[in-house]
């Protein structure tokens, strides 16, 4: 019937001491998705098919349901940069890519 996620409390000996009941007692059709960017609740239940949602990105999750909602409300907190496509192609390793992007940022934006 799909995947279910629960929050566990683990002690210093790596033993489970508690299963958070908030995650186990709420039915899937009663939970609402939050925006994966800003964390604000969306008007969409987790049971709503993605074809009937606004702002859902496959592989990423539910975004703000208003166009540019996160960007408009968090303009001072979120800025975007553009990087050359060849950086992604040149560095297939995520660690190396991150290092190259950070270097590019400091050379071109600071």
N, C-alpha and C positions, 0 to 999 in steps of 0.2 A: 504494500500500500504506500510506497514511497519511503523517503528517508525521514527520520525523526532525530532531532538533535536535543541533547540534554546537557545542562551545566552540572559539572561534578565538582565537589569540594574534595581536595586531596590533602592528606596530612604530610608531615615531614618524612614519613616512611613510604611515601607514594601509595598509600592505601586510600581507597574511596571512603570518605566519611559521611557524605550526604549527596543525594541527588536532588537538585533544585526542583521543588514541586511546581513552581511557576511555569516551567517548561514542559512538564509532563501532564498537567491538568487542563491546559488550554487546548481546545480542539483546533485543528488546522484551519477550519473554515471561520474561526473567530479571530485569528491573528491578522494584524495589518503589517504590510511591508513598510520599512523605513527607507528613505533615500540613502543610497550607498555613498554619496558624496558628503552631504551635510548632516545626515542622521535624523532629519525631521520625519514625522510620520506621513505616509502617503494615504490617500483615500482608498487604496486598493487592498482588499483582503488577499492573503496568500493563496486562497483558493480561486481567485479571479484569473482566468486564462490570460497569458501575456498578449494575445491578439486583441484583447479588449482594454488594454492599459495604454496610458500616455506616458512616455518617458522611460519605458522599460528597455534595457539593452541586454540582449542575449549574451551570456558569458560574464556579464558584470552585475546585473541586477536592476532593481527599481531605482530610477533617478527621480528628481523632483517632477511632479506632475505638471508643473507650469513650465512653459518654455523658458529656458535660462534661469529657472528659479534659484538654483544654488549660486550661479554666477552673479545674478542681480543682488541677492541678499547678502552675499559674502564678498563683494567686489574688493574690499580692502584686504581680505584674508586670502583670497585665491587669485593668483596671477598665473598666466600661462606663458610658456616660452615655446618657440619652434626650434626643432633641431633638424639638421640635414638627414635625409633618408639614408645616405650612405653610412652614417654611424651605426644604424641598426643592422645594415647588411654586413658591415665590416667586423662587428663584434657580436658573434652569436652567443657568447657567454654573458649572462646577466651581470655578473660582477664587473667584467671588463667594460660592458656597455654603460653601466652606472658610472664608472670612473670616467669614461670618455664624455658622457653627458655633463657631468659635473665640471670637467675641465672646459668644455665648450661654453657652459654657462658663465664661468668666471672670466673667460677670455672675451666673451661677447656681450654680457649683460651687466657686468660690474665694473 
